Amino acid sequence: MTQNAIFPDLKDKSVFITGGGSGIGAFLTDGFMKQGANVSFVQRSDASAFCDEMEAKHGRRPFFQTCDISDIPALKQCLAKAAAHQGPITALINNAANDARHATQEVTEEFWDQSQAINLKSYFFACQAVIDGMRTSGGGAIVNMTSISYMMGNTGYPSYTTANSGINGMTRSLAREFGPEKIRVNALAPGWVLTDKQKEQWVTPEAIAAHVDRQCLKETLAPEDIVDAVLFLSSNASRMMTGQSMVVDGGVVVSG
């Protein structure tokens, strides 16, 4: 599958992606680099091999830092270093998340707090950290990755779906607060995207068949299917779109 959309204003844009070296995030890093953007990303595991791959493919290297995004001071420090390296961040993609399965009766306070720290708290403080740079740059775009899981009322990960819903409320409030400064904030809700992690841990022939049966479009979603939507929300092509939640799920849920 190849990316078709070209957004000229993304060339040389300073982009920061959480979880940008694996899963959907790796495809986002690749997608922005194809546009000529300057990409920084963080993730917990070492992404040196992926950076080597991107350098060989694009002729330049993304700026990678190891970071546990639930450590807010460390996340803010990484954002500051990225801005110093490539200029103020004008496109922030809050992508990293943890959708580990869990039963309600087994959730401890410690697990709940850690889940919210990864899936919601880090999003808010990353947004907070880039606002000043976007102000001085005359505007910017934030894309908060959520999920259709909460829209479907899925069971099996209530802390995760709670955070997903919270991301949408946060997105709308920040869009309203910072819109006058030309800072746009939108959410993107993917459906069941078959990343390597999903295939290894949760995909079964029966489960994926049942899910595709709920879709209007009878094909499974790949990480590449999310890239163009994120690029669109980050570019001037969506300059009058903010406070919205865009769904890319093959037609499972209905929004609006």
C-alpha positions as CSV (number, residue, x, y, z in Angstrom):
1,M,0.0,0.0,0.0
2,T,1.4,3.4,-0.9
3,Q,0.6,6.8,0.4
4,N,-1.1,9.0,-2.2
5,A,-1.8,12.4,-0.5
6,I,0.8,15.1,-0.7
7,F,0.6,18.1,1.7
8,P,3.2,20.7,0.6
9,D,2.9,22.8,3.8
10,L,4.2,19.8,5.8
11,K,7.7,20.1,4.2
12,D,10.2,21.3,6.9
13,K,7.4,21.3,9.6
14,S,8.6,20.4,13.1
15,V,6.7,17.3,14.1
16,F,6.8,15.4,17.4
17,I,5.2,11.9,17.7
18,T,4.9,9.9,20.9
19,G,5.4,6.2,20.3
20,G,6.8,7.0,16.8
21,G,9.1,4.0,16.4
22,S,6.6,1.1,16.4
23,G,3.1,0.2,15.4
24,I,1.0,3.0,13.9
25,G,3.6,5.5,15.2
26,A,6.3,4.1,13.0
27,F,4.1,4.5,9.9
28,L,3.4,8.1,11.0
29,T,7.1,8.9,11.3
30,D,7.6,7.4,7.9
31,G,4.6,9.3,6.5
32,F,5.7,12.7,7.8
33,M,9.3,12.1,6.6
34,K,8.0,11.3,3.1
35,Q,6.4,14.8,3.2
36,G,9.8,16.3,4.0
37,A,8.9,17.1,7.7
38,N,11.5,17.2,10.5
39,V,10.4,14.4,12.8
40,S,11.2,13.8,16.5
41,F,9.7,10.9,18.4
42,V,9.9,9.2,21.7
43,Q,9.2,5.7,22.9
44,R,10.3,3.4,25.8
45,S,12.2,0.8,23.8
46,D,15.3,1.4,21.7
47,A,14.4,2.5,18.1
48,S,18.0,2.8,16.7
49,A,17.3,0.2,14.1
50,F,14.2,1.9,13.0
51,C,16.0,5.2,12.8
52,D,18.7,3.5,10.6
53,E,15.9,2.3,8.3
54,M,14.4,5.8,8.0
55,E,17.8,7.4,7.3
56,A,18.5,4.8,4.6
57,K,15.0,5.5,3.1
58,H,14.8,9.3,3.4
59,G,18.4,10.4,3.5
60,R,18.0,12.0,7.0
61,R,17.4,10.7,10.4
62,P,14.5,11.3,12.8
63,F,15.4,12.6,16.2
64,F,14.8,9.8,18.7
65,Q,14.8,9.9,22.4
66,T,14.0,7.1,24.9
67,C,11.2,8.1,27.2
68,D,8.5,6.7,29.4
69,I,5.7,9.1,28.6
70,S,4.0,8.6,32.0
71,D,7.1,10.4,33.5
72,I,5.8,13.9,32.8
73,P,9.1,15.8,33.6
74,A,11.0,13.4,31.3
75,L,8.4,13.9,28.5
76,K,8.6,17.7,28.8
77,Q,12.4,17.5,28.7
78,C,12.2,15.4,25.5
79,L,9.8,17.9,23.9
80,A,12.1,20.8,24.8
81,K,15.2,19.0,23.4
82,A,13.2,18.3,20.2
83,A,12.3,21.9,19.8
84,A,15.9,23.0,20.4
85,H,17.0,20.4,17.8
86,Q,14.5,21.3,15.0
87,G,12.6,24.4,16.0
88,P,9.3,24.9,17.9
89,I,7.0,21.9,17.5
90,T,4.1,23.0,15.2
91,A,2.6,19.5,14.8
92,L,2.1,17.3,17.9
93,I,0.8,13.7,17.4
94,N,-0.1,12.1,20.8
95,N,0.0,8.5,19.6
96,A,1.5,6.3,22.3
97,A,-1.0,4.2,24.3
98,N,-1.4,1.0,26.1
99,D,-4.6,-1.1,25.5
100,A,-3.6,-4.0,27.8
101,R,-6.7,-6.1,28.5
102,H,-8.0,-6.1,32.0
103,A,-11.1,-7.1,34.0
104,T,-12.9,-4.5,36.1
105,Q,-12.8,-6.5,39.3
106,E,-9.0,-7.1,39.0
107,V,-8.1,-3.4,38.5
108,T,-6.0,-2.0,41.3
109,E,-5.6,1.7,42.1
110,E,-1.9,1.5,41.0
111,F,-2.9,-0.1,37.6
112,W,-5.6,2.5,37.1
113,D,-3.3,5.4,37.8
114,Q,-0.6,4.1,35.5
115,S,-3.1,3.4,32.7
116,Q,-4.5,7.0,32.9
117,A,-0.9,8.3,33.1
118,I,-0.1,6.7,29.8
119,N,-3.4,7.0,27.9
120,L,-4.6,10.5,29.0
121,K,-2.4,12.4,31.4
122,S,0.6,12.3,29.0
123,Y,-1.5,13.7,26.2
124,F,-2.6,16.7,28.3
125,F,0.9,17.6,29.4
126,A,2.4,17.1,25.9
127,C,-0.3,19.5,24.6
128,Q,0.5,22.0,27.4
129,A,4.3,21.8,26.7
130,V,4.0,22.7,23.0
131,I,1.5,25.6,23.3
132,D,4.0,28.4,23.8
133,G,6.1,27.3,20.8
134,M,3.0,27.2,18.6
135,R,2.0,30.6,19.8
136,T,5.4,32.1,18.8
137,S,5.2,30.2,15.4
138,G,1.7,31.7,14.6
139,G,-0.2,28.5,15.2
140,G,0.0,24.7,15.1
141,A,-1.9,21.5,15.0
142,I,-2.3,18.8,17.6
143,V,-3.7,15.4,16.8
144,N,-4.8,13.2,19.7
145,M,-5.1,9.5,18.9
146,T,-8.1,7.9,20.5
147,S,-10.1,4.8,19.5
148,I,-13.5,3.6,18.6
149,S,-13.4,1.2,21.5
150,Y,-15.3,3.5,23.9
151,M,-17.8,4.3,21.1
152,M,-18.6,0.6,20.7
153,G,-18.9,0.2,24.5
154,N,-16.3,-2.6,24.4
155,T,-15.5,-4.6,27.5
156,G,-12.1,-6.0,28.5
157,Y,-10.2,-2.7,29.0
158,P,-12.4,-0.2,30.9
159,S,-9.5,2.0,32.0
160,Y,-8.4,2.4,28.4
161,T,-11.9,3.2,27.1
162,T,-12.3,5.7,29.9
163,A,-9.1,7.5,28.7
164,N,-10.3,7.3,25.1
165,S,-13.5,9.2,26.0
166,G,-11.5,11.7,28.1
167,I,-9.2,12.4,25.1
168,N,-12.2,13.7,23.2
169,G,-13.4,16.0,26.0
170,M,-9.9,17.3,26.4
171,T,-9.5,17.9,22.7
172,R,-12.7,20.0,22.5
173,S,-11.7,22.1,25.5
174,L,-8.2,22.8,24.2
175,A,-9.6,23.5,20.7
176,R,-11.9,26.2,22.2
177,E,-9.2,27.7,24.5
178,F,-6.4,28.0,21.9
179,G,-8.3,28.4,18.7
180,P,-8.0,32.2,18.8
181,E,-4.2,31.7,18.6
182,K,-4.6,29.5,15.5
183,I,-3.8,26.3,17.4
184,R,-6.0,23.5,16.2
185,V,-6.7,20.4,18.3
186,N,-8.4,17.3,16.8
187,A,-8.8,13.7,17.7
188,L,-8.5,10.7,15.4
189,A,-10.2,7.4,16.3
190,P,-8.9,4.4,14.5
191,G,-10.8,1.1,14.3
192,W,-9.1,-2.2,14.8
193,V,-5.8,-1.7,13.1
194,L,-3.8,-4.9,12.6
195,T,-0.4,-3.9,13.9
196,D,2.2,-6.5,14.8
197,K,1.3,-6.2,18.5
198,Q,-2.4,-6.7,17.8
199,K,-1.6,-9.8,15.6
200,E,0.6,-11.3,18.3
201,Q,-1.7,-10.8,21.3
202,W,-5.3,-10.5,20.3
203,V,-6.1,-11.3,16.7
204,T,-7.8,-14.6,16.0
205,P,-9.5,-15.7,12.8
206,E,-12.9,-15.7,14.6
207,A,-12.4,-12.3,16.3
208,I,-11.3,-10.5,13.1
209,A,-14.0,-12.1,11.0
210,A,-16.7,-10.9,13.5
211,H,-15.2,-7.4,13.5
212,V,-15.0,-7.1,9.7
213,D,-18.6,-8.2,9.6
214,R,-19.5,-5.1,11.5
215,Q,-17.6,-2.9,9.1
216,C,-19.2,-1.3,6.0
217,L,-16.0,-1.8,4.1
218,K,-15.0,-5.5,4.2
219,E,-11.3,-5.2,4.5
220,T,-9.0,-5.2,7.6
221,L,-7.3,-1.9,8.6
222,A,-3.5,-1.6,8.3
223,P,-1.4,1.0,10.0
224,E,-1.0,2.7,6.6
225,D,-4.7,3.4,6.5
226,I,-4.3,5.9,9.4
227,V,-1.4,7.9,8.0
228,D,-3.1,10.1,5.5
229,A,-5.8,11.1,8.0
230,V,-3.2,12.3,10.5
231,L,-1.3,14.1,7.8
232,F,-4.5,15.9,6.7
233,L,-5.3,16.9,10.3
234,S,-1.7,18.3,10.7
235,S,-1.7,20.2,7.4
236,N,-3.3,23.4,6.2
237,A,-5.7,21.3,4.2
238,S,-7.7,21.1,7.5
239,R,-7.0,24.7,8.6
240,M,-10.7,25.4,9.6
241,M,-11.2,22.1,11.3
242,T,-10.7,21.9,15.1
243,G,-12.3,20.3,18.1
244,Q,-13.4,17.3,16.1
245,S,-13.0,13.6,16.3
246,M,-12.4,11.9,13.0
247,V,-13.1,8.2,12.7
248,V,-11.1,5.8,10.4
249,D,-12.6,2.4,11.1
250,G,-14.0,0.9,7.9
251,G,-17.5,2.0,8.9
252,V,-18.2,0.4,12.3
253,V,-19.4,3.4,14.4
254,V,-21.4,6.4,13.3
255,S,-20.3,9.8,14.4
256,G,-22.2,13.1,14.0
